[in-house]
Amino acid sequence: MGTTRVEIEVNGEAKSAEVESRMLLVHFLRDVAGLTGTHIGCDSTNCGACTVLLDGKAVKSCTVLAAQASGRKITTVEGLSANGKLHPVQKAFLDKHGLQCGFCTPGMIMSTVWLLSFNPKPTEQEIRRYISGNLCRCTGYQDIIESVKRASDSMTGGR
Amino acid sequence: MEEELSSPEYLVRGKGMYVDDIRLPNMLHMAVLRSPYPRAKILSVKGGLNGNELKGGVESVGEGATASASETEEPIFGTTSVNYAGQPVAAVFADDLYKAQDLLESVEVDYEPLKPVMGIEEALSMPPIYSSLQTNIMSDKWRGKEFELENAPVVLEDRFFNRRVATNPIEPRGLVASSDGSKLTIWISTQSAHSIKEGIVGSLRLKPENVRVIQADTGGGFGLKGGMYTEYLIAAYAAMKYKRPVKWIETRREHMMASRPGRGVVGKMKLFADRAGKVLGVKGEVIVEGGAFSGGMGEFASNFIAMQVTGPYQIENAHVRAMSVFTNKVPMGPYRGAGRPEAAFFMERMMDLLADDLKMDPAELRLRNATTGPFKSPTGLEFEASKPFMEKALREMDYASKSKAGNAGLACFVLVPAYQPGESCRIVVKDKKIRVWLGGNSHGQAHDVFAKKLISEELGVDVKDIEFERGDTDMLEDGVGAWGSRTAIVGGAAIVSVARKIKDQIEKEFGKYSPELLLSNQFDVYNFEKQKGSMNSLGANLATVELDSLGSVSVKEIDFYYDIGRPLNMDAVRGQIIGGAIQGMGQTLSEEIAYSQDGQLLTASIADAGVQTAEHIPRFDIRLADSRSVLPHGAKGLGEAPTIGVPSALVRAIERVSGKRVRETPVKAEMLLGLVK
């Protein structure tokens, strides 16, 4: 099996390794970079548990090759909190009970961060639409939607 | 509403320790070779770890466990035959997952395909799958007593079917097994560390003291993760054989083909009534598609459903046959509700049919058959006075006005939690810290919050001084599991019992109790708080829907009126209710595990299986009865209530807007095309 040299900036840190060419980005993040906050929930780009930001845009890292991410910037859930302080989206999920088992949560949070990055005040319909690529089996989504609204409010000062 | 922090901060930081996050030095990754055929003879297997070496069967443990006969018991590996597409035939091991997947190609299996038995009706008409049996009937029992009412003024018959549904927690199954030569340690995603230990010890014939099972953070369960699976035994055996840790993580595709799904039940019902709407008797036949092997929920469920089929009504005559049958599909397992939703579906459908036949309001019909005092039905279902409960429910859910528009459906039910035999708890106080272990393992329900709250109430300590520990069989000598809407009830009672024992100990020793005396001394108290009898409770749902010309149903609102006793944590209660309601909505509208007639899985991804997304969720109006159970902390059951009530309420609403009698779940758009009124 062929190998490829990849260099990826993960959460602001350069990570480089010689990996199998077929290695998926999610396995690079989990097994090479040691960042296990990005989860694997399906093998078919359906559940969104593996969502990360690739150059600021949400992607499902189970459907991106590590080689495709070479030379680009990745943000994972571990990269959100600055100096240990929770990102407003993380805090909103805690405050509004936006998680139960927590397995879909990192992916949900990353999709939310992406949505709020280009649409700081989404409508409820927009929130539902933008997180519909992330499946949650525990919450029934209502408290996740409330969490996104709370995050939007806190990041825009409620304006 | 009181703000309660019920979600641990480490999970939003991505610092959870789920089983796939565990990495041990020198660890092997396991991949499983599965049968592509639903039914075949195996002429030979060469390569990998297979049944020529690892023989034996999978012991049934956990929810709905039953002992099993030899030929129909699930083998660890299919060796001379396979009986469902996805059944493990061999396993391979490599330093990483990619290499393990590659190694699957090194295994050679010679199959001779046979005609599979792919449904309940086929099971009853086709020759037996197992040559030692005369038929494909796995179990056949009766509940209630025979009666004769054929001349009743109203006699109605119908047949219903809830198709199979995958449990689909977002974290699939998985474990890491490691052996130091004498002791086997298993880290696993589970609802019950103790059931897993019992299954490993029993199936692999190990000594209990040589096996330790530790619960990893568990990413949802919904019934899936309480029982034993052959992959767990293979990984455990391999860890001992190769003297290296072994990790196995299920793929979603494997989940669809080899994780035990729920539902898959036919109900044939016959109702006898008078013209005033009083139900005089019920006859029925419950047939569960048990799947390929006996032992466990597939065998247990039919009798459990038959017991509950009379619903919250005063029905004096009932006689119900309970059958489970073998088919060439993965065995049935417990899925949230585990028989309770099917029983409610069958009875509530008949009540609606009777209401329509008599041109009565369905709520009025239900009230006419409700009880003014405690009742035990001929099939054995016990419940408290259902009439005052239903009257209150109809007011709280505003049935009178919401039913006028012709798009609402009502359902009433009894929740039968898995109350017996109780649950265990251990509390250790040392170095000013209180640590608590509970027999049933939390997998998203925030058991930690109510555990801390109850200990704080009983012992007057700050919740910050309390640590809630994950399941660990070396730290807690016995335990049952978290399923069947039970943990707030029996786990809560166990916590209170241990806290009170500690308090008594302090009072005896020091002549008085204070939190300071507690924290400045050391205690280590364990108790298995036994429970007898039942802790059944009542619930009701009202659902309103709209239908478009393409047959697409949109659910507008779901109303709840549940008796959950004393709510221990409102955030978690709301989360359980809404999460369960969306699962119930999924079962009703979209979720299904489907096979082709020749036995191949058609729903191989989580999207194909129809799990609901955030896009179309309705409004929710949640009301709780003002109530307490007889237990010291006042809790009753909750977790499965929405999966019981919501499907029955929803199908009635769909029936109202489409004018088409609904007999099956899921109700797909193609069934409702062009029916909009």
Interface residues (C-beta under 8 A of the other chain):
Chain A: M1 E20 R22 M23 H27 R30 D31 L35 T36 G37 T38 H39 I40 G41 C42 D43 S44 N46 C47 A49 T76 V77 E78 S81 L86 Q90 K91 F93 L94 D95 H97 G98 L99 Q100 C101 G102 F103 C104 T105 P106 I109 I127 R128 R129 I131 S132 G133 N134 L135 C136 R137 C138 T139 G140 Y141 Q142 D143 I144 I145
Chain B: E3 L5 S6 S7 P8 E9 L11 V12 R13 G14 K15 G16 Y18 D20 D21 D96 L97 Y98 N168 P169 I170 E171 P172 D217 T218 G219 G220 F222 I249 T251 R252 R253 H443 G444 Q445 A446 D571 A572 R574 G575 I578 G579 G580 A581 I582 Q583 S605 I606 A607 V611 T613 A614 E615 H616 I617 F620
